[in-house]
Amino acid sequence: MRHISTNLYIYIYISQPASQPASVRVVHRARASMLPARAPPRPCSHAGAGLTVASSRDAPITRLWGPAAGGVVIARGGHQLQQQASGVKLAVTARPGRTAPAAATAAGESWATADGTATQQLASGASAVAGISKLVTSTVGNSTNIRWHDSPIGQEERQKLLNQKGCVVWITGLSGSGKSTLACALSRELHSRGHLTYILDGDNLRHGLNRDLGFKAEDRAENIRRVGETAKLFADAGVICIASLISPYRSDRSACRSLLPKSSFIEVFLNASLDVCEARDPKGLYKLARAGKIKGFTGIDDPYEPPSDCEIVIECRVGDCPSPKSMADQVVSYLETNGFLQD
């Protein structure tokens, strides 16, 4: 009977220098104590093409979009890898119903077709599949040589698990209009009904994620961009994300809306006038702004652009402002009507 060491260390190194494709290595070491060898691990099962990692090779590996069920084909030295007795086969494919090129497109990547057409950056690489001769990479912003890796568990599966549809409830309005109050009331109401939510509060985010940003126009734009991208991830996870920010510029809010399917971005405008908000002044900021101690304060010396196409408008006038529960119920009603709260 074969024996192996009780301590078997497997190191997998994945690197992608600009001059060469990713490589995979398996390194092992042993100690003196011996035990009977175990059978090789069972392969992960999933429909479509597979990724084979053999422990006996160190040659560079090339990742390519394959034609089989939107899967991923791995090639080494121009030959598709075959499963070795000492290797482990991993099935790697796009989610059911979504092709690998579609996954690449969602990430801003391109993919090579039989006639060699592509929409973005293509790095050279060997192929074992007829008609495909390029390795897919992309450049997004300042990030180069990157590829989107699609998860086998998608939004649909996560939503089914949570029994709700992921979305972003984006609450906008002047400082003091009641955005945080509404966000908390809405989160509490949905939680009591068994729904998972998460609040992205503008002030809270500036304690961490956005602590490096000020209140200049360009910083405000970057602040909203980061929150929009974060909210998008929560929605993709199947969570009802409640974003509560002044977000004064219409173009920035529209950019966040464009990150999601339109029906999944629900803009809530707390239409409280400057007089109402300044009379409340819960943090004393209006008083400081009027005294010139705060510059660029929204509503005083920096503009607020009301939404032109929001889903929900909550009116708040002097002496006639709805309660937090009433405002939350209005949003919940919209979510129910539009199928976000599944039974």
Secondary structure, DSSP 8 states (H G I E B T S, - for coil): --EEES----EE--B--TTS--B--EE----S-EEE----------SS-EEEE-TT--SBEEEEE-SSTTBEEEEETTEE----TTSEEEE-B--TT--HHHHHHHTT-----TT---SS-EEE---SSTT--EEE-EEETTEEEE-----SS-HHHHHHHHTS--EEEEEE-STTSSHHHHHHHHHHHHHHTT--EEEEEHHHHTTTTTTT--SSHHHHHHHHHHHHHHHHHHHHTT-EEEEE-----HHHHHHHHTTS-GGGEEEEEEEE-HHHHHHH-TTSHHHHHHTTSSSS-BTTTB-----SS-SEEEEEBTTB---HHHHHHHHHHHHHHTT-S--
